[in-house]
Amino acid sequence: MRQRLVIGFFWLVCFIAVAVIGYAGLYILTQAQQTIAAIIAAIAGLLTTMLTQAFIRAGEQEAARVRALQERYAEILRNIGPFLRSGGAQSNADALAAEYLIACTVAAPQVVGCVNQFMKTRNSGSLGNLIRAMRKDLGLAERGLVFVPLDKVYNASQTGGLIQITDKEMV
């Protein structure tokens, strides 16, 4: 009987040991799962931060590009008035040409073509096309735009009659 009691006690100790080891294993596994989940969450957080920063930087670069285009286009348009009023005098043509050459490096091909066309024709239609091309390149809407004819913007008396303005209607 004593032997049976020792064997029973041995099996009870083995059962308790297996239960404790099993419980510890489950606890460790649960802790490992929580640790793995925390590591995955940390990696996802880092990736999200990196992607957010990349998108912010790309947005800032695009905004800087658009600002540079706006400055170039503004200078071209600022130089058009003196160019027209002077009848294409060399100093005014040089200022416009300098801005045009700079714009050629950053502007869309359509804008460059419209500048070329305006320089040839010097009329409201080609100026309207130039402005539309610039707005399109900048990502601005064209809807509802109405352009005033050049003879209204640059009064013929100011030009000394050197510029022939042919367009009289709205473009």
GUMAR-330631 format. One record per residue: residue number from 1; z, x, y of N, C-alpha, C in turn. Coordinates in Angstrom, 3 decimals, padded with zeros to 6 digits. Layout:
BEGIN
{NUM, {Z, X, Y}, {Z, X, Y}, {Z, X, Y}}
...
//
This chain:
BEGIN
{1, {000.000, 000.802, -001.167}, {000.000, 000.000, 000.000}, {000.000, 000.863, 001.255}}
{2, {000.707, 001.891, 001.169}, {000.753, 002.793, 002.288}, {-000.612, 003.387, 002.548}}
{3, {-001.320, 003.655, 001.474}, {-002.656, 004.210, 001.601}, {-003.596, 003.206, 002.274}}
{4, {-003.495, 001.955, 001.912}, {-004.308, 000.924, 002.538}, {-003.958, 000.789, 004.019}}
{5, {-002.690, 000.927, 004.304}, {-002.269, 000.838, 005.690}, {-002.830, 002.011, 006.502}}
{6, {-002.866, 003.195, 005.933}, {-003.430, 004.367, 006.615}, {-004.929, 004.191, 006.779}}
{7, {-005.601, 003.690, 005.753}, {-007.051, 003.465, 005.845}, {-007.335, 002.376, 006.882}}
{8, {-006.579, 001.326, 006.916}, {-006.742, 000.258, 007.901}, {-006.517, 000.776, 009.319}}
{9, {-005.426, 001.616, 009.415}, {-005.150, 002.187, 010.721}, {-006.287, 003.113, 011.158}}
{10, {-006.828, 003.891, 010.193}, {-007.958, 004.778, 010.489}, {-009.161, 003.979, 010.983}}
{11, {-009.481, 002.879, 010.306}, {-010.613, 002.050, 010.731}, {-010.344, 001.392, 012.095}}
{12, {-009.108, 001.040, 012.330}, {-008.769, 000.466, 013.632}, {-008.959, 001.505, 014.737}}
{13, {-008.526, 002.741, 014.491}, {-008.698, 003.816, 015.472}, {-010.189, 004.090, 015.673}}
{14, {-010.946, 004.098, 014.570}, {-012.407, 004.315, 014.686}, {-013.053, 003.186, 015.491}}
{15, {-012.641, 001.969, 015.203}, {-013.209, 000.834, 015.939}, {-012.863, 000.935, 017.426}}
{16, {-011.608, 001.256, 017.747}, {-011.201, 001.391, 019.154}, {-011.977, 002.545, 019.804}}
{17, {-012.133, 003.658, 019.089}, {-012.864, 004.809, 019.631}, {-014.318, 004.428, 019.911}}
{18, {-014.962, 003.727, 018.968}, {-016.346, 003.289, 019.179}, {-016.413, 002.310, 020.345}}
{19, {-015.457, 001.420, 020.450}, {-015.441, 000.460, 021.550}, {-015.267, 001.182, 022.888}}
{20, {-014.344, 002.147, 022.937}, {-014.123, 002.892, 024.179}, {-015.368, 003.700, 024.531}}
{21, {-015.936, 004.385, 023.540}, {-017.157, 005.161, 023.786}, {-018.301, 004.232, 024.217}}
{22, {-018.421, 003.097, 023.573}, {-019.458, 002.127, 023.941}, {-019.248, 001.605, 025.350}}
{23, {-018.001, 001.275, 025.667}, {-017.705, 000.788, 027.011}, {-017.980, 001.888, 028.044}}
{24, {-017.559, 003.098, 027.753}, {-017.799, 004.218, 028.664}, {-019.309, 004.458, 028.815}}
{25, {-020.022, 004.349, 027.700}, {-021.475, 004.521, 027.754}, {-022.123, 003.445, 028.623}}
{26, {-021.690, 002.195, 028.455}, {-022.215, 001.124, 029.289}, {-021.846, 001.324, 030.758}}
{27, {-020.625, 001.778, 030.992}, {-020.182, 002.032, 032.364}, {-021.021, 003.147, 032.994}}
{28, {-021.205, 004.213, 032.202}, {-022.016, 005.328, 032.698}, {-023.451, 004.867, 032.923}}
{29, {-023.984, 004.088, 031.993}, {-025.343, 003.580, 032.135}, {-025.455, 002.679, 033.364}}
{30, {-024.466, 001.817, 033.584}, {-024.461, 000.957, 034.761}, {-024.392, 001.804, 036.030}}
{31, {-023.543, 002.818, 036.010}, {-023.447, 003.715, 037.159}, {-024.763, 004.478, 037.350}}
{32, {-025.380, 004.873, 036.268}, {-026.655, 005.577, 036.356}, {-027.718, 004.648, 036.929}}
{33, {-027.708, 003.392, 036.490}, {-028.670, 002.436, 037.027}, {-028.447, 002.251, 038.526}}
{34, {-027.201, 002.159, 038.925}, {-026.905, 002.018, 040.349}, {-027.333, 003.278, 041.113}}
{35, {-027.119, 004.425, 040.502}, {-027.515, 005.682, 041.130}, {-029.033, 005.759, 041.240}}
{36, {-029.713, 005.388, 040.175}, {-031.176, 005.399, 040.187}, {-031.698, 004.402, 041.225}}
{37, {-031.082, 003.242, 041.286}, {-031.484, 002.246, 042.283}, {-031.252, 002.773, 043.700}}
{38, {-030.152, 003.470, 043.912}, {-029.871, 004.041, 045.228}, {-030.880, 005.131, 045.585}}
{39, {-031.252, 005.934, 044.608}, {-032.257, 006.989, 044.844}, {-033.604, 006.368, 045.178}}
{40, {-033.993, 005.341, 044.441}, {-035.268, 004.655, 044.713}, {-035.238, 004.028, 046.113}}
{41, {-034.125, 003.409, 046.474}, {-034.008, 002.804, 047.807}, {-034.093, 003.873, 048.898}}
{42, {-033.469, 005.022, 048.664}, {-033.530, 006.109, 049.645}, {-034.956, 006.626, 049.794}}
{43, {-035.651, 006.798, 048.678}, {-037.046, 007.256, 048.731}, {-037.915, 006.236, 049.451}}
{44, {-037.713, 004.949, 049.142}, {-038.491, 003.910, 049.825}, {-038.193, 003.907, 051.323}}
{45, {-036.942, 004.105, 051.690}, {-036.578, 004.172, 053.107}, {-037.239, 005.352, 053.810}}
{46, {-037.261, 006.504, 053.149}, {-037.916, 007.684, 053.727}, {-039.421, 007.466, 053.874}}
{47, {-040.039, 006.893, 052.850}, {-041.477, 006.624, 052.925}, {-041.788, 005.636, 054.046}}
{48, {-040.958, 004.609, 054.176}, {-041.159, 003.631, 055.244}, {-041.042, 004.288, 056.610}}
{49, {-040.053, 005.145, 056.764}, {-039.875, 005.861, 058.031}, {-041.069, 006.761, 058.324}}
{50, {-041.538, 007.474, 057.318}, {-042.679, 008.364, 057.503}, {-043.935, 007.574, 057.875}}
{51, {-044.179, 006.460, 057.183}, {-045.347, 005.640, 057.500}, {-045.241, 005.034, 058.892}}
{52, {-044.052, 004.578, 059.253}, {-043.852, 004.021, 060.591}, {-044.152, 005.070, 061.651}}
{53, {-043.649, 006.267, 061.458}, {-043.911, 007.343, 062.411}, {-045.401, 007.679, 062.477}}
{54, {-046.066, 007.683, 061.332}, {-047.504, 007.968, 061.315}, {-048.273, 006.894, 062.081}}
{55, {-047.913, 005.637, 061.866}, {-048.594, 004.551, 062.582}, {-048.296, 004.598, 064.085}}
{56, {-047.067, 004.915, 064.439}, {-046.721, 005.031, 065.856}, {-047.518, 006.161, 066.493}}
{57, {-047.588, 007.299, 065.810}, {-048.332, 008.440, 066.345}, {-049.817, 008.107, 066.472}}
{58, {-050.376, 007.431, 065.470}, {-051.791, 007.037, 065.543}, {-052.022, 006.072, 066.698}}
{59, {-051.093, 005.141, 066.899}, {-051.204, 004.205, 068.018}, {-051.127, 004.913, 069.359}}
{60, {-050.226, 005.895, 069.451}, {-050.114, 006.654, 070.699}, {-051.382, 007.464, 070.963}}
{61, {-051.949, 008.043, 069.904}, {-053.185, 008.806, 070.072}, {-054.330, 007.903, 070.499}}
{62, {-054.397, 006.716, 069.928}, {-055.456, 005.774, 070.314}, {-055.259, 005.323, 071.752}}
{63, {-054.012, 005.070, 072.143}, {-053.739, 004.675, 073.533}, {-054.111, 005.804, 074.494}}
{64, {-053.829, 007.043, 074.121}, {-054.200, 008.182, 074.974}, {-055.715, 008.308, 075.073}}
{65, {-056.411, 008.064, 073.964}, {-057.874, 008.119, 073.974}, {-058.442, 007.049, 074.901}}
{66, {-057.901, 005.848, 074.813}, {-058.375, 004.754, 075.670}, {-058.072, 005.051, 077.134}}
{67, {-056.879, 005.603, 077.415}, {-056.546, 005.970, 078.799}, {-057.519, 007.014, 079.337}}
{68, {-057.866, 008.000, 078.506}, {-058.810, 009.032, 078.941}, {-060.183, 008.412, 079.211}}
{69, {-060.606, 007.489, 078.349}, {-061.877, 006.796, 078.585}, {-061.820, 005.983, 079.871}}
{70, {-060.720, 005.279, 080.084}, {-060.579, 004.490, 081.307}, {-060.695, 005.377, 082.541}}
{71, {-060.067, 006.538, 082.501}, {-060.153, 007.455, 083.640}, {-061.582, 007.938, 083.855}}
{72, {-062.272, 008.286, 082.769}, {-063.661, 008.745, 082.882}, {-064.537, 007.642, 083.453}}
{73, {-064.382, 006.444, 082.908}, {-065.214, 005.327, 083.363}, {-064.902, 004.966, 084.812}}
{74, {-063.623, 005.032, 085.178}, {-063.258, 004.739, 086.570}, {-063.903, 005.752, 087.513}}
{75, {-063.928, 007.010, 087.128}, {-064.549, 008.029, 087.979}, {-066.053, 007.815, 088.092}}
{76, {-066.680, 007.424, 086.999}, {-068.126, 007.129, 087.062}, {-068.362, 005.986, 088.041}}
{77, {-067.579, 004.919, 087.903}, {-067.771, 003.754, 088.778}, {-067.404, 004.078, 090.229}}
{78, {-066.395, 004.931, 090.438}, {-066.056, 005.336, 091.811}, {-067.190, 006.119, 092.458}}
{79, {-067.901, 006.901, 091.679}, {-068.976, 007.736, 092.215}, {-070.299, 006.997, 092.362}}
{80, {-070.400, 005.815, 091.777}, {-071.647, 005.048, 091.896}, {-071.861, 004.593, 093.340}}
{81, {-070.796, 004.107, 093.996}, {-070.933, 003.628, 095.373}, {-071.457, 004.688, 096.315}}
{82, {-070.786, 005.836, 096.412}, {-071.313, 006.887, 097.295}, {-072.718, 007.339, 096.906}}
{83, {-073.003, 007.358, 095.612}, {-074.333, 007.743, 095.145}, {-075.383, 006.764, 095.662}}
{84, {-075.087, 005.468, 095.552}, {-076.049, 004.460, 096.016}, {-076.187, 004.477, 097.530}}
{85, {-075.052, 004.558, 098.230}, {-075.105, 004.520, 099.689}, {-075.803, 005.744, 100.286}}
{86, {-075.723, 006.872, 099.579}, {-076.348, 008.087, 100.110}, {-077.810, 008.195, 099.708}}
{87, {-078.283, 007.239, 098.945}, {-079.667, 007.301, 098.494}, {-079.884, 008.408, 097.483}}
{88, {-078.818, 008.781, 096.785}, {-078.939, 009.806, 095.761}, {-078.841, 011.212, 096.318}}
{89, {-078.168, 011.382, 097.467}, {-078.006, 012.723, 098.045}, {-077.380, 013.659, 097.022}}
{90, {-077.706, 014.924, 097.109}, {-077.326, 015.895, 096.092}, {-075.821, 015.955, 095.852}}
{91, {-075.022, 015.970, 096.910}, {-073.573, 016.089, 096.721}, {-073.016, 014.893, 095.954}}
{92, {-073.480, 013.705, 096.291}, {-073.017, 012.506, 095.585}, {-073.597, 012.444, 094.178}}
{93, {-074.827, 012.890, 094.017}, {-075.435, 012.924, 092.686}, {-074.698, 013.924, 091.807}}
{94, {-074.272, 015.036, 092.387}, {-073.540, 016.038, 091.615}, {-072.203, 015.495, 091.123}}
{95, {-071.489, 014.775, 091.981}, {-070.196, 014.211, 091.582}, {-070.380, 013.202, 090.451}}
{96, {-071.389, 012.366, 090.574}, {-071.656, 011.381, 089.528}, {-072.112, 012.072, 088.250}}
{97, {-072.958, 013.083, 088.386}, {-073.456, 013.801, 087.210}, {-072.326, 014.516, 086.474}}
{98, {-071.383, 015.077, 087.230}, {-070.258, 015.769, 086.591}, {-069.439, 014.799, 085.750}}
{99, {-069.136, 013.634, 086.306}, {-068.381, 012.629, 085.546}, {-069.194, 012.122, 084.358}}
{100, {-070.486, 011.968, 084.562}, {-071.374, 011.516, 083.493}, {-071.360, 012.515, 082.338}}
{101, {-071.434, 013.796, 082.637}, {-071.444, 014.811, 081.582}, {-070.130, 014.836, 080.811}}
{102, {-069.026, 014.656, 081.532}, {-067.732, 014.589, 080.845}, {-067.687, 013.358, 079.952}}
{103, {-068.169, 012.229, 080.465}, {-068.163, 010.994, 079.680}, {-069.048, 011.125, 078.444}}
{104, {-070.108, 011.915, 078.526}, {-070.993, 012.094, 077.365}, {-070.249, 012.655, 076.164}}
{105, {-069.191, 013.400, 076.404}, {-068.447, 013.995, 075.296}, {-067.473, 013.020, 074.645}}
{106, {-067.053, 011.987, 075.366}, {-066.043, 011.076, 074.816}, {-066.502, 009.626, 074.731}}
{107, {-067.563, 009.264, 075.430}, {-067.979, 007.858, 075.505}, {-068.848, 007.484, 074.303}}
{108, {-068.922, 006.194, 074.085}, {-069.798, 005.663, 073.051}, {-071.261, 005.890, 073.459}}
{109, {-072.151, 006.081, 072.498}, {-073.559, 006.296, 072.819}, {-074.160, 005.165, 073.661}}
{110, {-073.696, 003.936, 073.451}, {-074.208, 002.807, 074.225}, {-073.876, 002.969, 075.709}}
{111, {-072.685, 003.479, 076.022}, {-072.293, 003.694, 077.423}, {-073.171, 004.778, 078.037}}
{112, {-073.394, 005.845, 077.313}, {-074.240, 006.934, 077.821}, {-075.652, 006.412, 078.098}}
{113, {-076.181, 005.612, 077.185}, {-077.506, 005.028, 077.394}, {-077.550, 004.112, 078.606}}
{114, {-076.485, 003.336, 078.810}, {-076.436, 002.435, 079.973}, {-076.338, 003.215, 081.280}}
{115, {-075.619, 004.337, 081.274}, {-075.565, 005.173, 082.475}, {-076.963, 005.719, 082.769}}
{116, {-077.628, 006.187, 081.728}, {-079.004, 006.690, 081.906}, {-079.899, 005.606, 082.501}}
{117, {-079.799, 004.408, 081.952}, {-080.625, 003.302, 082.428}, {-080.305, 002.971, 083.879}}
{118, {-079.012, 002.952, 084.228}, {-078.636, 002.658, 085.608}, {-079.162, 003.724, 086.562}}
{119, {-079.077, 004.983, 086.165}, {-079.565, 006.067, 087.027}, {-081.066, 005.928, 087.288}}
{120, {-081.790, 005.382, 086.304}, {-083.234, 005.196, 086.478}, {-083.544, 003.991, 087.362}}
{121, {-082.878, 002.868, 087.096}, {-083.262, 001.609, 087.752}, {-082.432, 001.290, 088.986}}
{122, {-081.169, 001.643, 088.988}, {-080.246, 001.352, 090.101}, {-080.268, -000.119, 090.505}}
{123, {-080.148, -001.000, 089.518}, {-080.118, -002.425, 089.855}, {-078.888, -003.093, 089.242}}
{124, {-078.666, -004.331, 089.638}, {-077.478, -005.068, 089.185}, {-077.462, -005.280, 087.686}}
{125, {-078.633, -005.536, 087.137}, {-078.696, -005.770, 085.688}, {-078.222, -004.557, 084.899}}
{126, {-078.684, -003.377, 085.287}, {-078.279, -002.175, 084.554}, {-076.812, -001.828, 084.827}}
{127, {-076.317, -002.133, 086.038}, {-074.899, -001.923, 086.316}, {-074.052, -002.889, 085.486}}
{128, {-074.482, -004.136, 085.392}, {-073.767, -005.102, 084.549}, {-073.746, -004.667, 083.094}}
{129, {-074.876, -004.159, 082.603}, {-074.924, -003.660, 081.224}, {-073.994, -002.469, 081.039}}
{130, {-073.930, -001.599, 082.043}, {-073.039, -000.442, 081.979}, {-071.585, -000.892, 081.907}}
{131, {-071.217, -001.840, 082.754}, {-069.830, -002.321, 082.755}, {-069.503, -003.014, 081.436}}
{132, {-070.430, -003.808, 080.931}, {-070.205, -004.462, 079.632}, {-070.018, -003.422, 078.524}}
{133, {-070.846, -002.385, 078.525}, {-070.743, -001.341, 077.498}, {-069.402, -000.615, 077.606}}
{134, {-068.967, -000.348, 078.828}, {-067.671, 000.307, 079.017}, {-066.542, -000.580, 078.507}}
{135, {-066.590, -001.862, 078.845}, {-065.551, -002.787, 078.398}, {-065.532, -002.889, 076.877}}
{136, {-066.710, -002.931, 076.273}, {-066.778, -003.008, 074.817}, {-066.180, -001.748, 074.185}}
{137, {-066.501, -000.586, 074.759}, {-065.969, 000.668, 074.242}, {-064.451, 000.736, 074.382}}
{138, {-063.912, 000.105, 075.415}, {-062.467, 000.084, 075.629}, {-061.775, -001.024, 074.842}}
{139, {-062.561, -001.871, 074.176}, {-061.983, -002.952, 073.393}, {-061.573, -004.152, 074.219}}
{140, {-062.188, -004.301, 075.399}, {-061.867, -005.427, 076.278}, {-062.891, -006.544, 076.093}}
{141, {-062.492, -007.769, 076.400}, {-063.372, -008.926, 076.247}, {-064.432, -008.945, 077.340}}
{142, {-065.578, -009.490, 077.002}, {-066.671, -009.639, 077.971}, {-066.821, -011.087, 078.411}}
{143, {-066.187, -011.979, 077.706}, {-066.362, -013.409, 077.953}, {-065.958, -013.812, 079.352}}
{144, {-066.799, -014.581, 079.996}, {-066.482, -015.121, 081.293}, {-066.704, -014.164, 082.454}}
{145, {-067.257, -012.999, 082.189}, {-067.500, -012.051, 083.279}, {-068.697, -012.500, 084.107}}
{146, {-068.559, -012.418, 085.413}, {-069.659, -012.704, 086.326}, {-069.766, -011.508, 087.257}}
{147, {-070.953, -010.924, 087.334}, {-071.148, -009.755, 088.174}, {-071.828, -010.152, 089.472}}
{148, {-071.365, -009.560, 090.556}, {-071.950, -009.790, 091.870}, {-073.141, -008.845, 092.007}}
{149, {-074.254, -009.317, 092.544}, {-075.408, -008.429, 092.728}, {-075.060, -007.223, 093.596}}
{150, {-075.737, -006.131, 093.353}, {-075.451, -004.894, 094.069}, {-075.600, -005.025, 095.581}}
{151, {-076.562, -005.855, 096.035}, {-076.727, -005.966, 097.478}, {-075.536, -006.647, 098.131}}
{152, {-074.738, -007.387, 097.343}, {-073.506, -007.988, 097.869}, {-072.376, -006.958, 097.861}}
{153, {-072.352, -006.106, 096.839}, {-071.301, -005.097, 096.730}, {-071.555, -003.967, 097.707}}
{154, {-072.761, -003.440, 097.696}, {-073.146, -002.338, 098.584}, {-074.141, -002.891, 099.589}}
{155, {-073.631, -003.284, 100.716}, {-074.447, -003.900, 101.755}, {-075.610, -002.973, 102.121}}
{156, {-076.802, -003.546, 102.227}, {-077.994, -002.744, 102.511}, {-077.872, -002.010, 103.837}}
{157, {-077.125, -002.566, 104.782}, {-076.972, -001.874, 106.069}, {-076.140, -000.600, 105.906}}
{158, {-075.227, -000.590, 104.904}, {-074.426, 000.602, 104.653}, {-075.261, 001.705, 104.021}}
{159, {-076.287, 001.333, 103.305}, {-077.095, 002.344, 102.617}, {-078.175, 002.906, 103.516}}
{160, {-078.337, 002.350, 104.698}, {-079.381, 002.831, 105.586}, {-080.760, 002.492, 105.068}}
{161, {-080.828, 001.504, 104.199}, {-082.117, 001.084, 103.665}, {-082.704, 002.054, 102.659}}
{162, {-081.913, 003.035, 102.168}, {-082.448, 004.032, 101.242}, {-082.541, 003.508, 099.804}}
{163, {-081.772, 002.480, 099.495}, {-081.753, 001.961, 098.120}, {-082.509, 000.644, 098.094}}
{164, {-083.385, 000.508, 097.150}, {-084.097, -000.749, 096.971}, {-083.335, -001.583, 095.953}}
{165, {-082.667, -002.653, 096.397}, {-081.944, -003.553, 095.528}, {-082.870, -004.722, 095.225}}
{166, {-083.193, -004.901, 093.957}, {-084.146, -005.939, 093.605}, {-083.477, -007.193, 093.084}}
{167, {-082.278, -007.093, 092.488}, {-081.619, -008.266, 091.916}, {-080.913, -009.058, 092.992}}
{168, {-081.186, -010.367, 093.043}, {-080.509, -011.227, 094.010}, {-079.608, -012.264, 093.334}}
{169, {-079.769, -012.447, 092.041}, {-078.993, -013.474, 091.339}, {-077.829, -012.839, 090.590}}
{170, {-076.923, -013.700, 090.154}, {-075.778, -013.230, 089.352}, {-076.300, -012.770, 088.004}}
{171, {-075.662, -011.724, 087.473}, {-076.090, -011.180, 086.193}, {-075.202, -011.748, 085.125}}
//
